[in-house]
Amino acid sequence: MAAGQTRMRQTRPSRREVLRTAGALVAAGASGLAPALGEVAHASIDAALRAATSTREIPGVVAMAANERDIIYEGVFGTRRLGQGPAMTRDTVFRVASMIKTITSVAAMQLVEQGKLALDAPAPEIDPALNAPQVLDGFDDKGVPQLRPPKRPITLHHLLTHTSGFGYRLWDGRAAHYLSARNAKSRVRRAALPRTPLMFDPGERWEYGTSIDWVGRIVEAASGRPIDAYFSEHILGPLGMADTGFVISPAQRAREASVHRRKPDGSLEPQPIEKPRPSSGPFSGGGGIYSTAPDYLTLVRMLLNGGTLNDARILRPDTVALMNRNQIGDIEAGRMKSEAPAVSNDVDFFPGIPLRWGFGYMINMAPGPDGRSAGSLTWGGLFNTYYWIDPTKRITGVFMTQVLPFADHKALRAYRAFERGVYHGLKAA
């Protein structure tokens, strides 16, 4: 038995109980329910994840799949820290990084429902970098950045879909070049240049970047609450996501998994646990949050279920439907070329498949190779935590490990084996 499985079974129902519960729900005729996975499918997924951890392709993993009403698979394998343990457990705390962006998007859409924010109006006046930005057109012969006003104002729609023009230096060489050029200037000249120019005019391209960080600040301005308090009061608290937050307690830190860095020879090297952050923030809507697999599965099940879970109404069904639709037309999305291979590989999760963006996540416009339907929703976090939501087949999954770089090939191989096993099990059932 893999390390961690005994402890896992002390904190969750047995597989037989999971199957019996899901089977009873299906027998009762619950609308849209995916059937429980069979024992063969469970064993197949277990074998794939156990192999990935026993060969140290990944240090440890918690993987869970569910429909709106119940968990239909969960597996816990490996250790929180290679070479030292302890064993991975169901309630292990992970740094989920950009998976906060989905939570921030949900918060913004709650405020849209309330009429406090508008999707297509100019963004609220909170900062000149957002409300009076400059577009980077290039550099002259001396390397001086060439800037101009944008053709149109930035809207919440642009920010939620990463079509605002804000990028990340990690995946944009021009943004990195701009920062170097700006930093080379004298203090006076540097002050005259924006810290974060736009890489293009709003609405004209897709580029993953700091857009959702700005959404977090807009949520704070529109609600009058710090983002951590807003999340707790309107999303995490109602859903019972007690292990999700910007700051974790000593007890939660004792359950935290270490990040591991992939070395050139393919082996993994554990990294030191990061220092605790100040409880007063500031906090960002774009990254820096902790969660567990059961907690995050609760969030995505709520979205799968049209905005409600366990009697907690977070969003209206029509709002979730709007979030799930392609919101960028024919603009290509989801592919990123890394400027820092130690932190991220090049990203293309669905080679050859058209990708778009909704209000909060990427959408594959054709069926995926491992089972998910066209129109499924997905994203992940820097340390190789991932989720997907399949509104057609009524299934969602969460996969959590802690590895750098992002889009790590071995972590993705295990993630795909998990997804493939879930869909094969559903088909067989």
C-alpha positions as a Markdown table, in Angstrom:
| # | Residue | x | y | z |
|---|---|---|---|---|
| 1 | Met | 0.0 | 0.0 | 0.0 |
| 2 | Ala | 1.4 | 3.4 | -0.9 |
| 3 | Ala | 2.4 | 5.8 | 1.8 |
| 4 | Gly | -0.5 | 7.9 | 2.9 |
| 5 | Gln | -3.3 | 5.5 | 2.0 |
| 6 | Thr | -3.9 | 4.1 | 5.5 |
| 7 | Arg | -4.1 | 7.6 | 7.0 |
| 8 | Met | -6.4 | 8.7 | 4.1 |
| 9 | Arg | -8.9 | 5.9 | 4.9 |
| 10 | Gln | -9.1 | 7.1 | 8.5 |
| 11 | Thr | -10.4 | 10.5 | 7.3 |
| 12 | Arg | -12.8 | 9.6 | 4.5 |
| 13 | Pro | -15.5 | 7.0 | 3.7 |
| 14 | Ser | -14.4 | 3.7 | 2.4 |
| 15 | Arg | -14.5 | 3.2 | -1.4 |
| 16 | Arg | -17.5 | 0.8 | -0.9 |
| 17 | Glu | -19.4 | 3.5 | 1.0 |
| 18 | Val | -18.6 | 6.1 | -1.8 |
| 19 | Leu | -19.8 | 3.7 | -4.4 |
| 20 | Arg | -22.9 | 2.8 | -2.4 |
| 21 | Thr | -23.8 | 6.5 | -1.9 |
| 22 | Ala | -23.3 | 7.4 | -5.5 |
| 23 | Gly | -25.2 | 4.3 | -6.7 |
| 24 | Ala | -28.1 | 5.2 | -4.4 |
| 25 | Leu | -28.3 | 8.7 | -5.9 |
| 26 | Val | -28.3 | 7.4 | -9.4 |
| 27 | Ala | -31.0 | 4.8 | -8.5 |
| 28 | Ala | -33.1 | 7.6 | -7.0 |
| 29 | Gly | -33.1 | 9.2 | -10.4 |
| 30 | Ala | -31.2 | 12.4 | -9.5 |
| 31 | Ser | -31.2 | 14.5 | -12.7 |
| 32 | Gly | -27.9 | 14.8 | -14.5 |
| 33 | Leu | -25.9 | 12.7 | -12.1 |
| 34 | Ala | -22.8 | 10.9 | -13.4 |
| 35 | Pro | -22.8 | 7.3 | -12.3 |
| 36 | Ala | -20.2 | 6.0 | -9.8 |
| 37 | Leu | -16.9 | 4.7 | -11.1 |
| 38 | Gly | -16.6 | 0.9 | -10.9 |
| 39 | Glu | -13.9 | -0.9 | -8.9 |
| 40 | Val | -11.8 | -1.5 | -12.1 |
| 41 | Ala | -11.7 | 2.2 | -12.9 |
| 42 | His | -10.8 | 3.0 | -9.3 |
| 43 | Ala | -8.0 | 0.4 | -9.4 |
| 44 | Ser | -6.7 | 1.7 | -12.7 |
| 45 | Ile | -6.5 | 5.3 | -11.5 |
| 46 | Asp | -4.9 | 4.2 | -8.2 |
| 47 | Ala | -2.3 | 2.2 | -10.1 |
| 48 | Ala | -1.4 | 5.2 | -12.3 |
| 49 | Leu | -1.0 | 7.6 | -9.4 |
| 50 | Arg | 0.8 | 5.1 | -7.2 |
| 51 | Ala | 3.3 | 4.5 | -10.0 |
| 52 | Ala | 3.9 | 8.3 | -10.5 |
| 53 | Thr | 4.7 | 8.7 | -6.8 |
| 54 | Ser | 6.6 | 5.4 | -6.2 |
| 55 | Thr | 8.9 | 6.3 | -9.1 |
| 56 | Arg | 9.2 | 9.8 | -7.8 |
| 57 | Glu | 7.9 | 11.4 | -11.0 |
| 58 | Ile | 5.9 | 13.5 | -8.6 |
| 59 | Pro | 6.4 | 13.6 | -4.8 |
| 60 | Gly | 2.8 | 13.1 | -3.8 |
| 61 | Val | -0.7 | 13.7 | -5.1 |
| 62 | Val | -4.3 | 14.2 | -4.0 |
| 63 | Ala | -6.8 | 13.6 | -6.8 |
| 64 | Met | -10.6 | 13.8 | -6.6 |
| 65 | Ala | -13.5 | 13.7 | -9.0 |
| 66 | Ala | -17.1 | 14.4 | -8.4 |
| 67 | Asn | -20.5 | 15.3 | -9.9 |
| 68 | Glu | -22.9 | 17.9 | -8.4 |
| 69 | Arg | -24.0 | 15.5 | -5.6 |
| 70 | Asp | -21.1 | 13.3 | -4.6 |
| 71 | Ile | -17.5 | 12.4 | -4.8 |
| 72 | Ile | -17.0 | 9.5 | -7.2 |
| 73 | Tyr | -13.2 | 9.1 | -6.9 |
| 74 | Glu | -10.4 | 10.1 | -4.5 |
| 75 | Gly | -6.9 | 9.0 | -4.3 |
| 76 | Val | -4.0 | 10.0 | -2.0 |
| 77 | Phe | -0.5 | 8.8 | -2.7 |
| 78 | Gly | 3.1 | 9.6 | -1.9 |
| 79 | Thr | 4.5 | 12.1 | 0.6 |
| 80 | Arg | 4.3 | 15.8 | 1.3 |
| 81 | Arg | 8.1 | 16.0 | 1.1 |
| 82 | Leu | 10.4 | 13.6 | -0.7 |
| 83 | Gly | 12.8 | 11.8 | 1.5 |
| 84 | Gln | 11.3 | 13.0 | 4.8 |
| 85 | Gly | 7.6 | 12.5 | 4.7 |
| 86 | Pro | 5.1 | 12.7 | 6.2 |
| 87 | Ala | 2.7 | 10.7 | 4.0 |
| 88 | Met | 0.3 | 12.7 | 1.9 |
| 89 | Thr | -3.2 | 13.0 | 3.3 |
| 90 | Arg | -6.6 | 14.0 | 2.1 |
| 91 | Asp | -6.4 | 17.3 | 3.9 |
| 92 | Thr | -2.9 | 18.2 | 2.8 |
| 93 | Val | -2.6 | 22.0 | 2.3 |
| 94 | Phe | -1.3 | 23.1 | -1.1 |
| 95 | Arg | -0.2 | 26.4 | -2.6 |
| 96 | Val | -2.7 | 26.7 | -5.4 |
| 97 | Ala | -1.4 | 30.0 | -6.8 |
| 98 | Ser | -3.4 | 31.1 | -9.9 |
| 99 | Met | -6.3 | 28.8 | -9.0 |
| 100 | Ile | -7.4 | 31.8 | -6.9 |
| 101 | Lys | -8.3 | 33.5 | -10.2 |
| 102 | Thr | -11.4 | 31.5 | -10.4 |
| 103 | Ile | -12.5 | 32.6 | -6.9 |
| 104 | Thr | -11.8 | 36.2 | -7.7 |
| 105 | Ser | -13.8 | 35.9 | -10.9 |
| 106 | Val | -16.7 | 34.4 | -8.9 |
| 107 | Ala | -16.5 | 37.4 | -6.5 |
| 108 | Ala | -16.6 | 39.9 | -9.4 |
| 109 | Met | -19.6 | 38.2 | -11.0 |
| 110 | Gln | -21.4 | 38.3 | -7.6 |
| 111 | Leu | -21.0 | 42.1 | -7.7 |
| 112 | Val | -22.1 | 42.2 | -11.3 |
| 113 | Glu | -25.3 | 40.4 | -10.2 |
| 114 | Gln | -25.8 | 43.0 | -7.6 |
| 115 | Gly | -25.4 | 45.9 | -10.0 |
| 116 | Lys | -22.3 | 47.1 | -8.2 |
| 117 | Leu | -20.1 | 46.3 | -11.3 |
| 118 | Ala | -20.7 | 46.4 | -15.0 |
| 119 | Leu | -18.9 | 44.0 | -17.4 |
| 120 | Asp | -18.6 | 46.4 | -20.4 |
| 121 | Ala | -18.2 | 49.8 | -18.7 |
| 122 | Pro | -14.8 | 51.4 | -18.2 |
| 123 | Ala | -13.1 | 49.9 | -15.1 |
| 124 | Pro | -13.7 | 51.8 | -11.9 |
| 125 | Glu | -11.3 | 54.7 | -11.2 |
| 126 | Ile | -8.9 | 53.1 | -8.8 |
| 127 | Asp | -5.4 | 53.5 | -10.2 |
| 128 | Pro | -3.9 | 55.4 | -13.2 |
| 129 | Ala | -2.2 | 52.2 | -14.4 |
| 130 | Leu | -5.7 | 50.8 | -14.9 |
| 131 | Asn | -7.7 | 53.9 | -15.9 |
| 132 | Ala | -5.1 | 55.8 | -17.9 |
| 133 | Pro | -2.7 | 53.1 | -19.1 |
| 134 | Gln | -0.1 | 53.3 | -21.9 |
| 135 | Val | 0.4 | 50.7 | -24.6 |
| 136 | Leu | 3.9 | 49.5 | -25.4 |
| 137 | Asp | 4.4 | 49.9 | -29.2 |
| 138 | Gly | 8.0 | 48.8 | -29.1 |
| 139 | Phe | 11.5 | 50.3 | -28.6 |
| 140 | Asp | 13.4 | 52.9 | -30.7 |
| 141 | Asp | 17.0 | 52.4 | -31.9 |
| 142 | Lys | 18.3 | 53.4 | -28.5 |
| 143 | Gly | 16.1 | 51.0 | -26.6 |
| 144 | Val | 13.7 | 53.6 | -25.4 |
| 145 | Pro | 10.2 | 52.3 | -24.9 |
| 146 | Gln | 7.6 | 53.7 | -27.3 |
| 147 | Leu | 4.3 | 54.3 | -25.5 |
| 148 | Arg | 0.9 | 55.6 | -26.5 |
| 149 | Pro | -2.6 | 55.8 | -25.1 |
| 150 | Pro | -4.9 | 52.8 | -25.8 |
| 151 | Lys | -7.6 | 52.9 | -28.4 |
| 152 | Arg | -10.3 | 52.1 | -25.8 |
| 153 | Pro | -10.6 | 51.9 | -22.0 |
| 154 | Ile | -10.1 | 48.7 | -20.1 |
| 155 | Thr | -13.3 | 47.0 | -18.9 |
| 156 | Leu | -14.1 | 44.3 | -16.4 |
| 157 | His | -14.9 | 42.1 | -19.4 |
| 158 | His | -11.3 | 42.6 | -20.7 |
| 159 | Leu | -9.8 | 41.8 | -17.3 |
| 160 | Leu | -11.8 | 38.7 | -16.6 |
| 161 | Thr | -10.9 | 37.3 | -20.0 |
| 162 | His | -7.2 | 38.3 | -20.1 |
| 163 | Thr | -7.7 | 40.5 | -23.1 |
| 164 | Ser | -6.8 | 43.8 | -21.2 |
| 165 | Gly | -3.2 | 44.0 | -22.4 |
| 166 | Phe | -1.6 | 43.3 | -19.0 |
| 167 | Gly | 0.9 | 40.5 | -19.2 |
| 168 | Tyr | 3.3 | 38.5 | -17.1 |
| 169 | Arg | 7.1 | 38.9 | -17.7 |
| 170 | Leu | 7.3 | 35.1 | -17.1 |
| 171 | Trp | 5.5 | 34.5 | -20.5 |
| 172 | Asp | 6.2 | 37.8 | -22.4 |
| 173 | Gly | 9.7 | 38.8 | -23.4 |
| 174 | Arg | 8.6 | 42.3 | -24.4 |
| 175 | Ala | 7.4 | 42.9 | -20.9 |
| 176 | Ala | 10.7 | 41.7 | -19.4 |
| 177 | His | 12.6 | 43.9 | -21.9 |
| 178 | Tyr | 10.5 | 46.9 | -20.9 |
| 179 | Leu | 11.2 | 46.4 | -17.2 |
| 180 | Ser | 14.9 | 46.2 | -17.9 |
| 181 | Ala | 14.8 | 49.4 | -20.0 |
| 182 | Arg | 12.8 | 51.2 | -17.4 |
| 183 | Asn | 15.1 | 50.2 | -14.6 |
| 184 | Ala | 18.1 | 51.4 | -16.6 |
| 185 | Lys | 16.7 | 55.0 | -16.5 |
| 186 | Ser | 17.5 | 57.6 | -13.9 |
| 187 | Arg | 15.0 | 57.8 | -11.0 |
| 188 | Val | 13.4 | 60.9 | -12.5 |
| 189 | Arg | 13.0 | 59.4 | -16.0 |
| 190 | Arg | 11.9 | 56.0 | -14.5 |
| 191 | Ala | 9.1 | 57.8 | -12.6 |
| 192 | Ala | 7.7 | 59.1 | -15.9 |
| 193 | Leu | 7.3 | 55.6 | -17.3 |
| 194 | Pro | 4.4 | 53.3 | -16.3 |
| 195 | Arg | 5.4 | 50.3 | -14.2 |
| 196 | Thr | 3.0 | 48.0 | -16.1 |
| 197 | Pro | 2.2 | 49.2 | -19.6 |
| 198 | Leu | -0.3 | 47.3 | -21.8 |
| 199 | Met | 1.2 | 44.9 | -24.4 |
| 200 | Phe | -1.6 | 45.6 | -26.8 |
| 201 | Asp | -4.9 | 47.5 | -27.0 |
| 202 | Pro | -7.7 | 46.1 | -24.8 |
| 203 | Gly | -9.9 | 43.5 | -26.5 |
| 204 | Glu | -7.5 | 42.8 | -29.4 |
| 205 | Arg | -5.5 | 39.8 | -28.1 |
| 206 | Trp | -5.4 | 37.3 | -25.3 |
| 207 | Glu | -2.4 | 37.2 | -22.9 |
| 208 | Tyr | -2.2 | 35.7 | -19.5 |
| 209 | Gly | -1.2 | 38.2 | -17.0 |
| 210 | Thr | -2.1 | 40.5 | -14.0 |
| 211 | Ser | -5.6 | 41.2 | -15.2 |
| 212 | Ile | -7.2 | 39.3 | -12.3 |
| 213 | Asp | -5.0 | 41.0 | -9.8 |
| 214 | Trp | -6.8 | 44.2 | -10.9 |
| 215 | Val | -10.1 | 42.4 | -10.6 |
| 216 | Gly | -9.3 | 41.7 | -7.0 |
| 217 | Arg | -8.7 | 45.4 | -6.4 |
| 218 | Ile | -12.0 | 46.2 | -8.1 |
| 219 | Val | -13.8 | 43.8 | -5.9 |
| 220 | Glu | -12.4 | 45.5 | -2.9 |
| 221 | Ala | -13.4 | 49.0 | -4.2 |
| 222 | Ala | -16.9 | 47.9 | -5.2 |
| 223 | Ser | -17.6 | 45.9 | -2.0 |
| 224 | Gly | -15.9 | 48.1 | 0.5 |
| 225 | Arg | -14.2 | 45.0 | 2.0 |
| 226 | Pro | -10.6 | 43.7 | 1.9 |
| 227 | Ile | -10.5 | 40.8 | -0.6 |
| 228 | Asp | -9.7 | 38.2 | 2.1 |
| 229 | Ala | -12.7 | 39.3 | 4.1 |
| 230 | Tyr | -14.9 | 39.4 | 1.0 |
| 231 | Phe | -13.9 | 35.8 | 0.1 |
| 232 | Ser | -14.6 | 34.6 | 3.6 |
| 233 | Glu | -18.0 | 36.2 | 3.9 |
| 234 | His | -19.4 | 35.6 | 0.4 |
| 235 | Ile | -17.7 | 32.4 | -1.0 |
| 236 | Leu | -15.4 | 30.4 | 1.3 |
| 237 | Gly | -17.6 | 30.7 | 4.4 |
| 238 | Pro | -20.9 | 29.8 | 2.8 |
| 239 | Leu | -19.3 | 26.8 | 1.0 |
| 240 | Gly | -17.5 | 25.6 | 4.2 |
| 241 | Met | -14.1 | 26.0 | 2.6 |
| 242 | Ala | -12.3 | 26.3 | 5.9 |
| 243 | Asp | -8.8 | 25.3 | 4.6 |
| 244 | Thr | -8.7 | 27.9 | 1.8 |
| 245 | Gly | -7.2 | 31.3 | 2.4 |
| 246 | Phe | -4.3 | 33.7 | 2.1 |
| 247 | Val | -3.0 | 33.0 | 5.6 |
| 248 | Ile | -2.9 | 29.5 | 7.2 |
| 249 | Ser | -2.9 | 28.6 | 10.8 |
| 250 | Pro | 0.0 | 26.7 | 12.5 |
| 251 | Ala | -2.2 | 23.6 | 12.4 |
| 252 | Gln | -2.8 | 24.0 | 8.7 |
| 253 | Arg | 0.9 | 24.7 | 8.1 |
| 254 | Ala | 1.7 | 21.4 | 9.7 |
| 255 | Arg | -0.3 | 19.8 | 6.9 |
| 256 | Glu | 1.3 | 21.8 | 4.1 |
| 257 | Ala | 3.1 | 20.0 | 1.3 |
| 258 | Ser | 6.6 | 21.2 | 0.2 |
| 259 | Val | 7.2 | 22.5 | -3.3 |
| 260 | His | 9.7 | 20.4 | -5.3 |
| 261 | Arg | 11.8 | 21.7 | -8.1 |
| 262 | Arg | 12.6 | 19.6 | -11.2 |
| 263 | Lys | 16.3 | 19.3 | -11.7 |
| 264 | Pro | 18.0 | 19.0 | -15.1 |
| 265 | Asp | 18.4 | 15.3 | -14.6 |
| 266 | Gly | 14.7 | 14.9 | -14.1 |
| 267 | Ser | 14.8 | 14.3 | -10.3 |
| 268 | Leu | 13.0 | 16.4 | -7.8 |
| 269 | Glu | 14.5 | 18.5 | -5.1 |
| 270 | Pro | 12.4 | 19.6 | -2.1 |
| 271 | Gln | 12.3 | 23.4 | -1.4 |
| 272 | Pro | 12.1 | 25.1 | 1.9 |
| 273 | Ile | 8.6 | 25.9 | 3.2 |
| 274 | Glu | 7.9 | 29.5 | 2.6 |
| 275 | Lys | 7.9 | 32.0 | 5.5 |
| 276 | Pro | 4.4 | 32.8 | 6.9 |
| 277 | Arg | 3.0 | 35.9 | 5.4 |
| 278 | Pro | 1.6 | 38.8 | 7.5 |
| 279 | Ser | -2.0 | 38.3 | 8.4 |
| 280 | Ser | -2.8 | 41.9 | 7.4 |
| 281 | Gly | -1.9 | 41.5 | 3.7 |
| 282 | Pro | -2.0 | 43.1 | 1.2 |
| 283 | Phe | -3.5 | 40.2 | -0.7 |
| 284 | Ser | -3.9 | 39.7 | -4.4 |
| 285 | Gly | -6.8 | 38.4 | -6.5 |
| 286 | Gly | -4.3 | 36.8 | -8.9 |
| 287 | Gly | -2.2 | 34.5 | -6.7 |
| 288 | Gly | -0.9 | 33.6 | -3.2 |
| 289 | Ile | -3.7 | 31.4 | -1.8 |
| 290 | Tyr | -3.7 | 28.0 | -0.1 |
| 291 | Ser | -6.3 | 25.3 | -0.4 |
| 292 | Thr | -6.9 | 21.5 | -0.1 |
| 293 | Ala | -8.3 | 19.2 | -2.7 |
| 294 | Pro | -11.6 | 18.7 | -0.9 |
| 295 | Asp | -12.0 | 22.4 | -0.4 |
| 296 | Tyr | -11.3 | 23.3 | -4.1 |
| 297 | Leu | -13.5 | 20.4 | -5.3 |
| 298 | Thr | -16.3 | 22.1 | -3.3 |
| 299 | Leu | -15.8 | 25.3 | -5.4 |
| 300 | Val | -15.8 | 23.6 | -8.8 |
| 301 | Arg | -18.8 | 21.4 | -7.8 |
| 302 | Met | -20.7 | 24.6 | -7.0 |
| 303 | Leu | -19.9 | 25.9 | -10.5 |
| 304 | Leu | -20.8 | 22.5 | -12.0 |
| 305 | Asn | -24.1 | 22.8 | -10.2 |
| 306 | Gly | -25.0 | 26.2 | -11.6 |
| 307 | Gly | -23.9 | 28.3 | -8.6 |
| 308 | Thr | -25.3 | 26.3 | -5.7 |
| 309 | Leu | -24.0 | 23.5 | -3.4 |
| 310 | Asn | -25.2 | 22.2 | -0.1 |
| 311 | Asp | -28.0 | 24.8 | 0.1 |
| 312 | Ala | -25.4 | 27.7 | -0.4 |
| 313 | Arg | -26.3 | 29.9 | -3.3 |
| 314 | Ile | -23.1 | 31.6 | -4.5 |
| 315 | Leu | -24.2 | 32.6 | -8.1 |
| 316 | Arg | -27.3 | 32.5 | -10.2 |
| 317 | Pro | -27.5 | 29.8 | -12.8 |
| 318 | Asp | -27.6 | 32.3 | -15.6 |
| 319 | Thr | -24.4 | 34.0 | -14.3 |
| 320 | Val | -22.6 | 30.7 | -14.3 |
| 321 | Ala | -23.8 | 30.0 | -17.8 |
| 322 | Leu | -22.4 | 33.4 | -18.8 |
| 323 | Met | -19.0 | 32.6 | -17.2 |
| 324 | Asn | -18.9 | 29.2 | -19.0 |
| 325 | Arg | -19.4 | 30.7 | -22.5 |
| 326 | Asn | -16.7 | 31.8 | -24.9 |
| 327 | Gln | -16.3 | 35.5 | -24.2 |
| 328 | Ile | -13.5 | 36.4 | -26.6 |
| 329 | Gly | -14.9 | 35.4 | -30.0 |
| 330 | Asp | -12.2 | 34.2 | -32.5 |
| 331 | Ile | -9.3 | 35.3 | -30.4 |
| 332 | Glu | -6.9 | 32.4 | -29.6 |
| 333 | Ala | -6.2 | 31.7 | -25.9 |
| 334 | Gly | -4.4 | 29.5 | -23.6 |
| 335 | Arg | -0.9 | 29.1 | -25.1 |
| 336 | Met | 2.1 | 30.7 | -23.4 |
| 337 | Lys | 5.8 | 30.6 | -24.3 |
| 338 | Ser | 8.0 | 30.7 | -21.2 |
| 339 | Glu | 10.7 | 33.2 | -20.7 |
| 340 | Ala | 11.9 | 31.4 | -17.5 |
| 341 | Pro | 12.1 | 27.6 | -18.0 |
| 342 | Ala | 13.0 | 27.0 | -14.3 |
| 343 | Val | 9.6 | 28.5 | -13.4 |
| 344 | Ser | 7.4 | 27.4 | -16.3 |
| 345 | Asn | 7.6 | 25.2 | -19.3 |
| 346 | Asp | 5.9 | 26.4 | -22.5 |
| 347 | Val | 2.2 | 25.9 | -22.0 |
| 348 | Asp | -0.2 | 24.2 | -24.5 |
| 349 | Phe | -2.5 | 21.8 | -22.7 |
| 350 | Phe | -4.5 | 20.9 | -25.9 |
| 351 | Pro | -2.2 | 20.8 | -28.9 |
| 352 | Gly | -4.2 | 21.3 | -32.1 |
| 353 | Ile | -7.5 | 22.1 | -30.3 |
| 354 | Pro | -8.9 | 25.7 | -30.5 |
| 355 | Leu | -8.9 | 27.3 | -27.0 |
| 356 | Arg | -11.0 | 30.3 | -25.8 |
| 357 | Trp | -11.7 | 32.0 | -22.5 |
| 358 | Gly | -14.8 | 32.6 | -20.4 |
| 359 | Phe | -15.2 | 34.7 | -17.3 |
| 360 | Gly | -12.7 | 32.8 | -15.1 |
| 361 | Tyr | -11.2 | 29.9 | -17.1 |
| 362 | Met | -10.0 | 28.4 | -20.3 |
| 363 | Ile | -12.4 | 26.5 | -22.6 |
| 364 | Asn | -11.5 | 23.7 | -25.0 |
| 365 | Met | -13.7 | 24.2 | -28.1 |
| 366 | Ala | -13.3 | 20.6 | -29.2 |
| 367 | Pro | -13.3 | 17.4 | -27.2 |
| 368 | Gly | -10.0 | 16.7 | -25.3 |
| 369 | Pro | -7.9 | 13.6 | -25.9 |
| 370 | Asp | -8.4 | 12.2 | -22.4 |
| 371 | Gly | -12.2 | 12.3 | -22.2 |
| 372 | Arg | -13.4 | 15.8 | -21.4 |
| 373 | Ser | -16.2 | 17.3 | -23.6 |
| 374 | Ala | -16.0 | 20.3 | -25.9 |
| 375 | Gly | -16.9 | 23.3 | -23.8 |
| 376 | Ser | -15.1 | 22.1 | -20.7 |
| 377 | Leu | -13.5 | 24.6 | -18.4 |
| 378 | Thr | -10.1 | 24.5 | -16.8 |
| 379 | Trp | -7.1 | 26.2 | -15.3 |
| 380 | Gly | -4.3 | 25.5 | -12.8 |
| 381 | Gly | -1.7 | 27.0 | -10.5 |
| 382 | Leu | 2.0 | 27.5 | -10.8 |
| 383 | Phe | 3.0 | 24.5 | -8.7 |
| 384 | Asn | 1.1 | 22.1 | -10.9 |
| 385 | Thr | -2.3 | 22.1 | -9.2 |
| 386 | Tyr | -5.2 | 21.7 | -11.8 |
| 387 | Tyr | -8.9 | 21.4 | -12.1 |
| 388 | Trp | -11.5 | 20.8 | -14.9 |
| 389 | Ile | -15.2 | 21.2 | -15.1 |
| 390 | Asp | -17.2 | 19.3 | -17.8 |
| 391 | Pro | -20.7 | 20.8 | -18.0 |
| 392 | Thr | -21.8 | 18.3 | -20.7 |
| 393 | Lys | -20.8 | 15.0 | -18.9 |
| 394 | Arg | -21.5 | 16.6 | -15.5 |
| 395 | Ile | -18.1 | 15.8 | -14.0 |
| 396 | Thr | -15.4 | 17.8 | -12.4 |
| 397 | Gly | -11.9 | 16.9 | -11.1 |
| 398 | Val | -9.1 | 18.3 | -9.0 |
| 399 | Phe | -5.4 | 17.2 | -9.1 |
| 400 | Met | -2.9 | 18.6 | -6.6 |
| 401 | Thr | 0.8 | 18.1 | -6.4 |
| 402 | Gln | 3.7 | 20.6 | -5.7 |
| 403 | Val | 6.3 | 20.8 | -8.4 |
| 404 | Leu | 8.1 | 23.5 | -10.4 |
| 405 | Pro | 8.2 | 24.3 | -13.3 |
| 406 | Phe | 4.5 | 24.9 | -14.2 |
| 407 | Ala | 3.2 | 22.5 | -16.9 |
| 408 | Asp | 5.7 | 20.0 | -15.7 |
| 409 | His | 5.6 | 17.1 | -18.2 |
| 410 | Lys | 5.6 | 14.3 | -15.6 |
| 411 | Ala | 3.0 | 16.0 | -13.4 |
| 412 | Leu | 0.8 | 16.5 | -16.5 |
| 413 | Arg | 1.3 | 12.8 | -17.4 |
| 414 | Ala | -0.2 | 11.8 | -14.1 |
| 415 | Tyr | -3.0 | 14.4 | -14.3 |
| 416 | Arg | -3.9 | 13.1 | -17.8 |
| 417 | Ala | -3.9 | 9.5 | -16.5 |
| 418 | Phe | -6.2 | 10.5 | -13.7 |
| 419 | Glu | -8.6 | 12.3 | -16.1 |
| 420 | Arg | -8.5 | 9.4 | -18.6 |
| 421 | Gly | -9.3 | 6.9 | -15.9 |
| 422 | Val | -12.3 | 8.9 | -14.7 |
| 423 | Tyr | -13.8 | 9.1 | -18.1 |
| 424 | His | -13.1 | 5.4 | -18.9 |
| 425 | Gly | -14.8 | 4.5 | -15.7 |
| 426 | Leu | -17.9 | 6.7 | -16.5 |
| 427 | Lys | -18.1 | 5.1 | -19.9 |
| 428 | Ala | -17.9 | 1.6 | -18.6 |
| 429 | Ala | -20.5 | 2.4 | -15.9 |
